[in-house]
Amino acid sequence: MSKTNASLMKRREAAVPRGVGQIHPIFAESAKNATVTDVEGREFIDFAGGIAVLNTGHVHPKIIAAVTEQLNKLTHTCFQVLAYEPYVEVCEKINAKVPGDFAKKTLLVTTGSEAVENSIKIARAATGRAGVIAFTGAYHGRTMMTLGLTGKVVPYSAGMGLMPGGIFRALYPNELHGVSIDDSIASIERIFKNDAEPRDIAAIIIEPVQGEGGFYVAPKEFMKRLRALCDQHGILLIADEVQTGAGRTGTFFAMEQMGVAADLTTFAKSIAGGFPLAGVCGKAEYMDAIAPGGLGGTYAGSPIACAAALAVMEVFEEEHLLDRCKAVGERLVTGLKAIQAKYPVIGEVRALGAMIAVELFVDGDSHKPNAPAVAAVVAKAREKGLILLSCGTYGNVLRVLVPLTSPDEQLDKGLAIIEECFAEL
């Protein structure tokens, strides 16, 4: 009997816990660039990119070649037992790419959550303080510490009890929803007045563009004031670039566009083109605050993933993907704004580079998020052969994370499908 999505979904439901969500009831069989083929042979245009992991597309030939070569040399030693050059080379290249005019060092790990966990460990060791300030709408991961930092209880920490203490929540600036830069800075000052002295705060962690929170871009003026506030109080600024990093926003790291540098930067997702790799890059003096043995992990900085990451960075150079990112973003935003002009349910189209969001409201009222309309568009698009994602605190935001290598014809076809979906709402 041939495999079907429905039969595999039944097996999945029997074997996999329900806490592992699945947005689309589809099982992928193969993929190339921005096209995915399911087990029934149907093709889909991929506007999700594995949630921002495939900036270089599915199975890029250069990345596959690099991984294949590494597979035949060495797959694992544990870097803390026997080192290998690709790990060091990735760190050297990341040190050169992360913004900041200071000496840097990089730690490699496996997942974005692990990178964020380690950034907090490093900040605490470097400052001798324990408190952390995160923001409303933040998403930083699913481990216990990162769940504490993540600003969304349902579904991420629902039913799990209280998360670790010593974490305080400030307001993320969001002009569309009435949170000004002054409001955001004032919310941090309120924490200092009501909850914790500045000398008890090790770090403030922020996404320069919120991911799960709704693709809201932090204003440059806010980032400058946040940097000044951290400097005033000896607090480390952590930029969580897990989703924005590796070229999604038109620069390799989004902080390059913010006018200031973070003390520590986390990265993951697209850095290794689909292979699990993440890390923390920061000021050398802070990165060295933890003694030997305090950082690492059995699979951290796998030689396979390091080979992939080196290939990803070469692909960005050879294929001019930062320029391509800007072109993809402009093409999609222009098309989406043309759709917005026809359908009042679309309240805002926003983007930094090719990190694009479409926010839906009831009757154009920004106080009435329209999650049902987003769910309907995602489902209708799937039926028409387009894979989309939703996000946002209220689930009312469509997000587009198409591979930067996708050809223009495919982008236009995706836009046409999106317009059809809105026409049918």
Backbone torsions as a table, in degrees:
resi	resn	phi	psi	omega
1	MET	NA	130.8	-178.6
2	SER	-71.6	149.7	179.4
3	LYS	-71.7	142.4	172.6
4	THR	-128.7	160.2	175.3
5	ASN	-58.5	-40.7	-177.7
6	ALA	-65.1	-43.3	-179.2
7	SER	-67.3	-38.0	178.6
8	LEU	-70.5	-33.8	175.9
9	MET	-62.7	-38.8	177.4
10	LYS	-62.8	-45.1	178.1
11	ARG	-62.7	-40.3	179.3
12	ARG	-60.6	-46.7	-177.7
13	GLU	-61.8	-32.2	179.3
14	ALA	-79.0	-26.6	-170.8
15	ALA	-107.5	-24.2	-171.1
16	VAL	-114.8	135.2	179.9
17	PRO	-62.8	148.8	-175.8
18	ARG	-66.4	-19.7	178.3
19	GLY	-65.2	-19.4	174.1
20	VAL	-83.8	100.6	-175.5
21	GLY	-70.6	167.2	173.9
22	GLN	-150.1	117.5	-173.4
23	ILE	-71.5	-43.9	-177.0
24	HIS	-118.5	132.9	-179.4
25	PRO	-78.1	57.4	-173.8
26	ILE	-130.1	140.8	173.1
27	PHE	-111.9	119.6	-179.0
28	ALA	-78.4	140.0	177.6
29	GLU	-106.1	-40.1	-179.9
30	SER	-156.9	168.4	180.0
31	ALA	-157.8	153.4	174.7
32	LYS	-148.8	126.6	-178.8
33	ASN	53.2	-107.1	-179.2
34	ALA	-114.8	24.6	178.4
35	THR	-121.2	129.8	177.6
36	VAL	-115.5	136.6	176.1
37	THR	-111.3	129.2	-178.1
38	ASP	-87.6	178.7	-175.5
39	VAL	-66.8	-14.8	177.7
40	GLU	-96.1	2.8	177.6
41	GLY	87.6	7.1	179.8
42	ARG	-86.6	138.9	-179.5
43	GLU	-96.9	143.6	177.6
44	PHE	-130.1	141.8	169.5
45	ILE	-80.5	129.7	-173.9
46	ASP	-98.7	101.2	174.6
47	PHE	-98.0	12.9	180.0
48	ALA	-105.9	-33.3	177.2
49	GLY	58.0	38.2	179.6
50	GLY	60.4	32.9	-172.5
51	ILE	57.9	65.4	171.9
52	ALA	68.4	26.3	-179.5
53	VAL	-100.1	-19.2	-169.1
54	LEU	-115.5	51.3	176.6
55	ASN	-57.6	-31.4	178.7
56	THR	-93.5	10.3	176.8
57	GLY	84.0	168.2	176.3
58	HIS	-71.7	139.9	174.9
59	VAL	39.2	54.4	176.4
60	HIS	-59.9	129.0	-173.2
61	PRO	-57.3	-36.5	-179.6
62	LYS	-67.8	-38.3	179.8
63	ILE	-70.3	-42.1	178.6
64	ILE	-62.7	-39.7	178.8
65	ALA	-63.8	-42.3	179.9
66	ALA	-64.8	-40.5	179.8
67	VAL	-68.5	-42.1	179.4
68	THR	-61.0	-42.5	178.4
69	GLU	-62.6	-43.1	-180.0
70	GLN	-67.3	-37.0	178.7
71	LEU	-55.9	-36.1	-177.8
72	ASN	-83.1	-6.5	178.7
73	LYS	-102.3	-50.4	-168.0
74	LEU	-169.8	129.0	178.2
75	THR	-108.5	-26.5	-178.1
76	HIS	-166.1	137.8	167.1
77	THR	-134.5	-17.9	-162.7
78	CYS	72.3	111.1	-174.3
79	PHE	-55.1	-30.2	-179.0
80	GLN	-76.8	-9.3	177.2
81	VAL	-100.8	-59.2	176.1
82	LEU	-130.6	119.6	-176.1
83	ALA	-79.0	168.3	177.2
84	TYR	-147.7	147.8	-171.5
85	GLU	-61.4	-40.1	-177.3
86	PRO	-54.3	-35.6	177.4
87	TYR	-59.8	-49.1	-178.1
88	VAL	-64.5	-39.6	-178.5
89	GLU	-66.6	-40.2	175.5
90	VAL	-59.7	-45.7	-179.4
91	CYS	-61.2	-42.5	178.8
92	GLU	-60.2	-43.5	-177.6
93	LYS	-70.0	-39.0	177.8
94	ILE	-66.6	-42.1	177.7
95	ASN	-55.5	-36.3	-179.1
96	ALA	-76.6	-27.1	-175.0
97	LYS	-89.9	-32.7	-177.5
98	VAL	-68.0	133.4	-179.2
99	PRO	-62.6	149.2	177.4
100	GLY	132.6	123.2	-178.8
101	ASP	-89.8	68.1	179.2
102	PHE	-157.7	162.3	178.1
103	ALA	-64.3	136.5	-177.3
104	LYS	-126.9	157.2	169.6
105	LYS	-136.0	155.7	-177.4
106	THR	-129.5	137.8	172.7
107	LEU	-106.8	134.7	175.3
108	LEU	-105.9	137.6	176.2
109	VAL	-134.4	-156.2	-170.5
110	THR	-111.8	-38.3	-174.6
111	THR	-129.5	162.8	177.7
112	GLY	-61.2	-42.0	177.7
113	SER	-59.2	-42.5	-179.1
114	GLU	-64.2	-38.3	177.4
115	ALA	-62.2	-45.4	-179.3
116	VAL	-65.5	-44.3	176.2
117	GLU	-52.6	-47.5	-177.2
118	ASN	-68.9	-32.0	176.9
119	SER	-64.0	-36.7	177.7
120	ILE	-69.9	-41.9	176.0
121	LYS	-56.9	-45.7	-178.8
122	ILE	-64.8	-44.4	180.0
123	ALA	-61.8	-41.2	179.7
124	ARG	-66.0	-42.1	-180.0
125	ALA	-68.2	-37.6	-176.7
126	ALA	-72.6	-30.3	-175.3
127	THR	-103.5	-19.6	-173.2
128	GLY	72.1	17.2	-179.8
129	ARG	-117.3	166.4	-175.2
130	ALA	-119.8	-25.6	-173.0
131	GLY	-74.1	152.9	177.9
132	VAL	-137.6	138.6	173.7
133	ILE	-107.8	127.8	174.2
134	ALA	-122.4	-178.4	-171.7
135	PHE	-120.7	157.5	172.1
136	THR	-59.0	142.3	178.6
137	GLY	78.9	0.4	-176.0
138	ALA	-70.8	147.7	166.2
139	TYR	-129.9	120.7	-178.2
140	HIS	-126.7	-1.7	176.2
141	GLY	138.1	-178.2	-173.7
142	ARG	-117.6	2.9	172.9
143	THR	-77.4	172.1	-172.0
144	MET	-62.1	-47.7	179.7
145	MET	-65.0	-43.7	-177.1
146	THR	-71.3	-28.0	172.9
147	LEU	-64.6	-36.1	175.8
148	GLY	-62.3	-35.5	179.8
149	LEU	-78.1	-29.7	-177.7
150	THR	-69.2	131.7	-174.2
151	GLY	-95.7	42.9	179.4
152	LYS	-151.8	111.0	-176.1
153	VAL	-73.2	-52.9	-179.1
154	VAL	-94.2	123.7	7.1
155	PRO	-97.7	0.0	-162.2
156	TYR	-70.2	-38.3	-179.3
157	SER	-126.4	13.7	-178.9
158	ALA	-61.0	131.9	176.8
159	GLY	80.4	3.8	-175.7
160	MET	-103.5	2.4	-178.8
161	GLY	81.3	-174.1	-177.3
162	LEU	-72.4	142.8	177.6
163	MET	-84.0	173.6	-178.5
164	PRO	-52.6	146.2	-179.5
165	GLY	-82.1	-177.0	178.5
166	GLY	77.4	12.7	177.4
167	ILE	-112.6	132.5	-176.4
168	PHE	-124.6	146.5	-171.0
169	ARG	-110.7	120.0	173.8
170	ALA	-102.9	167.1	-179.6
171	LEU	-84.6	127.8	174.5
172	TYR	-77.4	132.2	-178.7
173	PRO	-63.6	132.5	-174.2
174	ASN	-155.4	91.3	-174.3
175	GLU	-59.7	-39.9	-178.4
176	LEU	-57.3	-35.3	-176.9
177	HIS	-108.5	22.9	168.6
178	GLY	79.0	19.6	176.1
179	VAL	-107.7	106.3	-178.4
180	SER	-80.8	169.1	174.3
181	ILE	-58.5	-43.6	178.7
182	ASP	-60.4	-41.5	178.9
183	ASP	-59.8	-43.1	-176.7
184	SER	-66.7	-47.1	178.0
185	ILE	-62.4	-40.7	178.9
186	ALA	-61.7	-33.8	-179.7
187	SER	-68.1	-31.7	175.2
188	ILE	-70.7	-42.5	177.8
189	GLU	-61.5	-34.2	177.5
190	ARG	-66.0	-36.7	175.7
191	ILE	-60.9	-43.9	179.3
192	PHE	-62.9	-30.9	-178.5
193	LYS	-84.2	-38.6	-170.3
194	ASN	-102.4	-27.2	-167.4
195	ASP	-121.4	-43.6	-174.2
196	ALA	-155.6	136.3	174.6
197	GLU	-67.3	151.0	176.6
198	PRO	-53.8	-34.0	-177.8
199	ARG	-71.8	-5.2	174.8
200	ASP	-100.1	-3.2	-177.3
201	ILE	-100.0	120.0	178.8
202	ALA	-80.1	-40.1	-171.9
203	ALA	-153.1	153.7	165.2
204	ILE	-114.8	124.0	-177.9
205	ILE	-110.3	133.3	-176.2
206	ILE	-145.8	143.7	168.7
207	GLU	-88.4	122.6	178.3
208	PRO	-60.8	-30.5	165.8
209	VAL	-130.2	121.9	-178.4
210	GLN	-65.3	139.9	180.0
211	GLY	-89.2	-91.3	179.0
212	GLU	-55.1	-29.3	-177.0
213	GLY	-66.1	-18.8	176.8
214	GLY	131.9	13.0	176.9
215	PHE	62.9	36.5	173.4
216	TYR	-82.6	134.7	-176.9
217	VAL	-94.3	129.0	176.6
218	ALA	-68.4	128.5	177.9
219	PRO	-64.1	144.1	-179.9
220	LYS	-58.9	-40.3	-179.2
221	GLU	-62.2	-38.3	177.5
222	PHE	-64.5	-44.5	-179.0
223	MET	-62.3	-36.4	177.6
224	LYS	-65.4	-43.1	-179.9
225	ARG	-68.8	-35.4	177.5
226	LEU	-66.2	-42.1	177.3
227	ARG	-60.1	-45.3	-179.5
228	ALA	-62.9	-40.3	179.1
229	LEU	-63.1	-43.9	178.0
230	CYS	-62.5	-44.1	180.0
231	ASP	-63.1	-39.7	-179.5
232	GLN	-60.0	-37.0	-172.8
233	HIS	-109.0	6.5	179.9
234	GLY	68.4	29.8	179.7
235	ILE	-97.4	139.0	177.5
236	LEU	-81.5	138.7	175.5
237	LEU	-98.4	121.4	178.6
238	ILE	-108.0	123.5	173.6
239	ALA	-97.3	116.3	176.3
240	ASP	-87.1	101.3	-178.6
241	GLU	-108.6	28.8	180.0
242	VAL	-57.8	-44.4	-178.4
243	GLN	-92.6	-33.6	-177.1
244	THR	-80.9	-22.5	-173.4
245	GLY	-71.5	173.7	-180.0
246	ALA	60.0	39.6	164.7
247	GLY	88.4	7.1	-175.6
248	ARG	-67.6	-28.8	-172.7
249	THR	-102.5	6.2	178.8
250	GLY	102.6	-14.5	166.7
251	THR	-125.2	159.9	-174.1
252	PHE	-61.2	-39.2	170.4
253	PHE	-121.8	139.1	-177.2
254	ALA	-62.1	-30.3	-178.3
255	MET	-62.4	-18.1	175.4
256	GLU	-61.6	-22.1	-178.4
257	GLN	-99.0	1.8	-172.4
258	MET	-99.7	-6.8	176.4
259	GLY	80.5	-2.7	177.6
260	VAL	-140.3	163.1	177.2
261	ALA	-112.0	144.7	174.0
262	ALA	-83.6	161.2	174.6
263	ASP	-77.9	-37.4	178.3
264	LEU	-132.4	141.6	179.4
265	THR	-128.7	128.8	174.6
266	THR	-100.1	147.0	178.8
267	PHE	-146.1	159.0	178.2
268	ALA	-171.8	-134.4	174.1
269	LYS	40.0	-106.2	-168.9
270	SER	-75.3	-2.8	-175.4
271	ILE	-60.6	-28.3	-177.5
272	ALA	-122.8	21.5	169.6
273	GLY	59.1	32.4	178.1
274	GLY	110.9	-8.3	175.2
275	PHE	-98.3	144.7	-172.5
276	PRO	-72.6	109.5	176.4
277	LEU	-150.7	139.4	178.0
278	ALA	-149.9	174.8	178.9
279	GLY	-176.4	176.2	175.4
280	VAL	-129.0	128.2	174.1
281	CYS	-119.2	137.3	-179.7
282	GLY	-164.2	179.9	176.9
283	LYS	-52.2	131.5	-174.6
284	ALA	-54.7	-40.4	-176.6
285	GLU	-65.0	-34.2	177.9
286	TYR	-76.5	-42.0	-179.6
287	MET	-62.5	-27.4	-179.6
288	ASP	-89.3	7.4	-176.1
289	ALA	-70.4	-21.7	-178.0
290	ILE	-99.2	134.3	-176.7
291	ALA	-71.5	159.5	178.5
292	PRO	-51.3	132.5	-178.1
293	GLY	101.0	-18.2	-177.8
294	GLY	-81.9	-13.1	178.6
295	LEU	-127.5	153.7	176.4
296	GLY	130.0	-161.8	-178.3
297	GLY	165.8	153.8	-174.3
298	THR	-55.5	-47.6	-177.0
299	TYR	-99.0	3.3	-172.7
300	ALA	-61.4	123.5	-179.7
301	GLY	69.4	45.5	179.4
302	SER	-51.4	139.0	179.0
303	PRO	-59.4	-32.1	178.2
304	ILE	-65.1	-48.5	-179.1
305	ALA	-66.5	-36.2	178.4
306	CYS	-64.1	-41.7	177.2
307	ALA	-60.7	-41.3	178.5
308	ALA	-63.6	-43.5	-178.4
309	ALA	-63.5	-41.2	178.0
310	LEU	-62.1	-38.8	177.5
311	ALA	-67.5	-40.5	177.4
312	VAL	-56.5	-47.2	-178.2
313	MET	-65.1	-33.7	175.1
314	GLU	-67.3	-42.5	179.3
315	VAL	-60.4	-41.7	178.2
316	PHE	-58.0	-41.5	179.4
317	GLU	-70.4	-52.0	-173.2
318	GLU	-65.8	-36.8	-176.4
319	GLU	-100.5	7.6	177.6
320	HIS	50.6	50.3	-171.6
321	LEU	-71.8	-21.3	175.8
322	LEU	-69.1	-39.6	174.6
323	ASP	-66.2	-41.0	179.5
324	ARG	-62.8	-38.0	178.3
325	CYS	-57.2	-45.8	-179.6
326	LYS	-64.1	-40.4	-179.8
327	ALA	-66.2	-42.1	177.5
328	VAL	-61.3	-45.9	179.8
329	GLY	-60.0	-46.0	-178.5
330	GLU	-64.1	-42.0	-178.2
331	ARG	-63.9	-45.6	-177.9
332	LEU	-70.3	-42.4	-179.5
333	VAL	-63.7	-41.8	177.6
334	THR	-59.2	-45.5	179.1
335	GLY	-65.5	-41.3	-178.7
336	LEU	-69.6	-34.7	178.1
337	LYS	-70.4	-30.5	175.1
338	ALA	-66.6	-37.8	176.1
339	ILE	-67.6	-42.0	179.2
340	GLN	-56.5	-38.0	-178.2
341	ALA	-62.4	-23.9	-178.6
342	LYS	-93.5	-23.4	-170.7
343	TYR	-127.6	104.7	-175.5
344	PRO	-62.4	-16.0	178.2
345	VAL	-62.4	-23.9	178.1
346	ILE	-83.1	111.7	-178.3
347	GLY	-84.9	-35.6	-178.1
348	GLU	-156.7	140.6	166.9
349	VAL	-113.6	125.6	-178.5
350	ARG	-139.6	157.4	-178.0
351	ALA	-163.6	153.6	160.7
352	LEU	-127.2	113.5	-172.6
353	GLY	62.5	-127.2	179.8
354	ALA	-106.1	29.2	172.8
355	MET	-103.0	96.5	-161.9
356	ILE	-119.2	137.3	179.2
357	ALA	-130.3	147.4	174.5
358	VAL	-127.5	114.7	-176.1
359	GLU	-102.2	131.1	-175.3
360	LEU	-109.9	138.8	179.0
361	PHE	-128.6	159.6	172.0
362	VAL	-81.9	123.8	178.1
363	ASP	54.3	31.0	177.8
364	GLY	68.1	13.1	-177.3
365	ASP	-93.0	113.5	-175.8
366	SER	-66.0	-9.0	175.1
367	HIS	-90.1	-1.4	-178.2
368	LYS	-124.6	83.6	179.8
369	PRO	-62.7	138.6	-174.8
370	ASN	-109.8	75.6	178.9
371	ALA	-65.9	-40.2	179.7
372	PRO	-58.2	-37.1	179.7
373	ALA	-66.4	-39.6	177.7
374	VAL	-62.9	-46.7	179.3
375	ALA	-59.0	-39.2	-179.6
376	ALA	-67.0	-41.9	179.1
377	VAL	-64.7	-42.9	179.1
378	VAL	-60.2	-43.9	-179.2
379	ALA	-68.7	-44.8	179.7
380	LYS	-63.0	-41.1	-179.6
381	ALA	-61.8	-41.7	178.4
382	ARG	-59.3	-44.5	179.1
383	GLU	-59.4	-30.2	-178.2
384	LYS	-93.5	2.1	175.2
385	GLY	95.5	24.3	178.5
386	LEU	-126.8	129.3	179.1
387	ILE	-96.9	118.6	178.1
388	LEU	-121.1	164.3	175.6
389	LEU	-123.7	155.9	170.0
390	SER	-111.7	166.4	173.6
391	CYS	-163.3	-170.1	179.4
392	GLY	102.1	149.4	-179.9
393	THR	-54.4	-35.3	-178.3
394	TYR	-108.7	11.6	176.9
395	GLY	66.1	25.8	-174.9
396	ASN	-109.6	21.2	-177.6
397	VAL	-122.6	128.5	168.9
398	LEU	-86.4	135.1	177.1
399	ARG	-122.6	143.2	-178.4
400	VAL	-118.0	123.3	-179.4
401	LEU	-133.8	47.5	-177.4
402	VAL	-63.4	143.9	173.4
403	PRO	-53.0	140.0	-178.1
404	LEU	-69.0	-16.4	-179.0
405	THR	-87.0	-2.1	-179.3
406	SER	-63.8	133.2	179.0
407	PRO	-70.1	157.7	-176.9
408	ASP	-57.7	-38.3	-178.3
409	GLU	-60.4	-36.4	-179.7
410	GLN	-72.0	-38.8	175.8
411	LEU	-59.8	-44.9	-178.7
412	ASP	-65.6	-38.2	178.2
413	LYS	-64.9	-40.9	176.6
414	GLY	-61.1	-42.3	178.0
415	LEU	-62.7	-40.6	179.9
416	ALA	-63.1	-39.1	177.6
417	ILE	-65.3	-44.3	178.7
418	ILE	-58.4	-43.1	179.5
419	GLU	-63.7	-41.3	176.2
420	GLU	-57.3	-41.2	-178.5
421	CYS	-63.5	-42.1	179.1
422	PHE	-68.5	-35.1	178.6
423	ALA	-63.3	-30.7	-177.3
424	GLU	-89.8	-7.9	-176.8
425	LEU	-60.3	NA	NA
